[in-house]
Amino acid sequence: MEASHPRTQIQPELWLDARLALWAAPLQLLVIADLHWGYAASHRAQGNLLPLWGDEEIALRLDSLVGDYQPREMLWLGDSVHTPAGRGAAEAYLERTSVPITVLAGNHDRRWKRPMSASERRGPYFFHHGDTEPAVPDGAMEVIGHHHPAVSWRDGAGGRLKLPALVASARRLILPAFSPWAAGAPWNHRLASEDRIWGIAPRRIIPFTAAQLGSALSA
């Protein structure tokens, strides 16, 4: 793996890549959540003149991941488009890529016809978007998106940092949003004592426990 794209192993054979993707090595599966293709186009269709930015960045990052990992399959965990008005870039990517992509339905995708199902089982993992609470198969690790988790950190000297994050509990992983428009929802105070969270910077992935974040926030 190139040094400019760090990754860290969060469970045996399960890697978090700093490009905001999850790699399940035994399955050769690349998992992405909350791409929100067409965010700017969707807003412009409603009269909000955002700059036409974001879709090319999503495509380039996906291509970079595919080039490095050569996955057997890519799985998009829902909210792949922001609204159907912005679906053009997503559909263009799906048509041109050589990697099989399974698209799960999210709450933003309800009027888009492309999603194939609401959930999928792959090996020991059960994937769904996260906006509902389906029954999780016995023994499966639940992997979701939807929440756009982020971690906030203060250094005690006035500096503050917020990073997209992956959250891990005993039976669930919550993936960071892939969209470059996603600001992220701070997750610090939602961590249970046994949870772990990884803050993701472009060149570093930083693990935290709930206790460490409590100390940082009170500094």
C-alpha positions in Angstrom: 0.0 0.0 0.0 1.3 3.4 -0.9 2.5 5.5 2.0 0.3 8.4 0.9 -2.8 6.2 1.6 -2.4 4.7 5.1 -4.6 2.0 6.4 -5.0 0.2 9.7 -6.3 -3.2 10.7 -9.3 -2.8 12.9 -10.1 -6.5 13.2 -8.5 -9.6 11.8 -8.4 -9.3 8.0 -10.5 -6.1 8.1 -8.8 -2.8 7.2 -9.8 0.8 7.3 -8.3 2.9 4.5 -7.7 6.6 4.9 -9.7 7.1 1.7 -12.8 6.4 3.8 -13.3 2.8 2.7 -13.3 -0.6 4.4 -11.4 -3.6 2.9 -12.5 -7.1 3.9 -9.4 -9.0 2.7 -10.7 -12.6 2.7 -13.7 -11.6 0.6 -11.7 -9.2 -1.5 -14.6 -6.8 -0.9 -14.3 -3.0 -0.8 -17.1 -1.3 1.2 -18.1 2.3 0.8 -20.9 4.2 2.7 -22.8 7.4 1.9 -21.3 8.6 -1.3 -24.1 11.2 -2.0 -23.2 11.4 -5.7 -24.8 14.5 -7.2 -25.0 16.6 -4.0 -24.3 19.8 -5.8 -26.5 18.9 -8.8 -29.3 18.1 -6.4 -29.1 21.4 -4.7 -28.8 23.3 -8.0 -32.0 21.6 -9.2 -33.7 23.2 -6.2 -32.3 26.6 -7.0 -29.4 26.5 -4.5 -26.4 27.4 -6.7 -23.6 25.4 -5.1 -20.4 25.0 -7.1 -20.4 21.9 -9.3 -17.9 20.1 -7.2 -17.6 16.7 -5.6 -18.6 14.0 -8.2 -15.2 14.0 -9.9 -13.5 13.7 -6.5 -15.7 10.7 -5.6 -14.8 9.0 -8.9 -11.1 9.6 -8.6 -11.0 8.3 -5.0 -13.0 5.2 -6.1 -10.6 4.6 -9.0 -7.6 5.0 -6.7 -9.0 2.4 -4.3 -9.9 0.0 -7.1 -6.4 0.4 -8.5 -4.7 -0.5 -5.2 -7.0 -3.3 -4.0 -8.3 -4.9 -7.2 -11.5 -6.0 -5.4 -13.6 -8.8 -6.5 -16.7 -6.7 -5.6 -17.5 -3.2 -4.3 -20.5 -2.7 -2.0 -22.1 0.7 -1.6 -24.0 0.9 1.7 -26.8 3.2 0.7 -27.3 7.0 0.2 -25.2 6.5 -2.9 -27.0 9.4 -4.5 -28.1 12.6 -2.7 -31.4 12.8 -4.7 -32.4 11.2 -8.0 -31.8 14.7 -9.6 -28.1 14.1 -9.0 -27.9 10.5 -10.1 -26.2 11.1 -13.4 -22.6 10.8 -12.2 -23.3 7.7 -10.1 -24.9 6.0 -13.1 -22.1 7.0 -15.4 -19.6 5.5 -12.9 -21.6 2.3 -12.6 -21.6 1.9 -16.3 -17.9 2.4 -16.9 -16.3 0.5 -14.0 -15.2 -3.1 -14.5 -15.7 -4.0 -10.9 -19.1 -5.6 -9.9 -20.8 -3.1 -7.6 -23.7 -4.1 -5.3 -25.8 -1.0 -4.4 -27.9 -1.1 -1.2 -30.8 1.1 -0.7 -30.6 4.1 1.7 -33.1 6.7 2.7 -31.8 9.1 0.1 -32.1 6.5 -2.6 -35.8 5.8 -2.3 -36.8 7.2 -5.7 -33.7 5.9 -7.5 -34.2 2.6 -9.3 -30.6 1.3 -9.2 -30.3 -0.1 -5.6 -30.5 -3.9 -5.7 -31.6 -4.7 -2.1 -31.8 -3.3 1.4 -29.3 -5.7 2.9 -26.7 -8.3 2.0 -24.8 -11.0 3.9 -21.1 -11.6 2.9 -19.2 -14.1 5.0 -19.4 -13.1 8.7 -20.8 -9.6 7.8 -24.3 -8.3 7.5 -24.5 -5.1 5.5 -27.3 -2.5 5.4 -27.6 1.3 5.3 -28.4 1.9 8.9 -31.6 4.0 8.7 -33.7 1.0 9.8 -33.0 -1.9 12.2 -33.4 -5.2 10.4 -32.9 -8.5 12.2 -29.2 -9.3 12.2 -28.4 -12.9 11.5 -27.0 -14.8 14.5 -23.3 -14.5 14.8 -23.0 -11.8 12.1 -21.1 -8.5 12.4 -23.4 -5.6 11.4 -21.8 -3.1 9.1 -23.7 0.2 8.4 -23.3 3.8 7.2 -26.0 6.5 7.5 -24.8 8.3 10.6 -21.7 10.1 9.1 -19.7 9.6 12.4 -16.9 12.0 13.2 -14.5 12.5 16.1 -13.7 15.8 17.8 -10.5 16.5 19.5 -9.2 19.5 21.5 -5.6 20.0 22.5 -6.2 22.2 25.6 -4.5 25.2 23.9 -7.4 26.4 21.8 -6.9 24.0 18.9 -9.8 21.8 17.8 -10.0 19.1 15.1 -12.9 17.2 13.7 -12.3 14.1 11.5 -14.5 11.6 9.8 -14.5 8.3 11.8 -15.2 4.7 11.9 -16.9 3.4 15.1 -16.6 -0.1 16.3 -18.6 -1.9 19.0 -18.8 -5.6 19.8 -21.2 -6.5 17.0 -21.4 -3.3 14.8 -19.2 -1.2 12.6 -20.4 2.3 11.5 -18.5 3.5 8.5 -17.5 7.1 7.7 -19.3 9.0 4.9 -17.4 8.9 1.6 -19.0 12.1 0.3 -16.6 15.1 0.3 -19.5 17.3 1.3 -20.2 15.3 4.5 -19.2 17.3 7.6 -19.8 14.5 9.9 -21.7 14.2 13.2 -19.5 14.2 16.3 -19.7 10.8 18.0 -17.6 11.4 21.1 -20.4 11.3 23.6 -22.2 8.5 21.9 -19.4 6.0 22.6 -20.0 3.2 25.0 -17.1 2.5 27.3 -16.0 -0.6 25.3 -16.3 1.1 21.9 -13.4 2.2 19.7 -13.3 5.0 17.2 -10.8 5.8 14.5 -10.4 9.4 13.4 -9.3 9.5 9.7 -7.0 12.1 8.4 -5.5 12.0 4.9 -2.1 10.7 6.1 -2.9 9.2 9.4 -5.6 7.1 11.1 -5.8 7.7 14.9 -7.5 5.3 17.3 -9.3 6.5 20.4 -11.2 5.0 23.3 -14.1 6.7 25.0 -11.9 7.4 28.0 -9.3 9.1 25.9 -11.8 11.3 24.2 -13.3 12.3 27.5 -9.9 13.5 28.7 -9.3 15.4 25.5 -12.7 17.1 25.6 -12.2 18.2 29.2 -8.6 19.5 28.6 
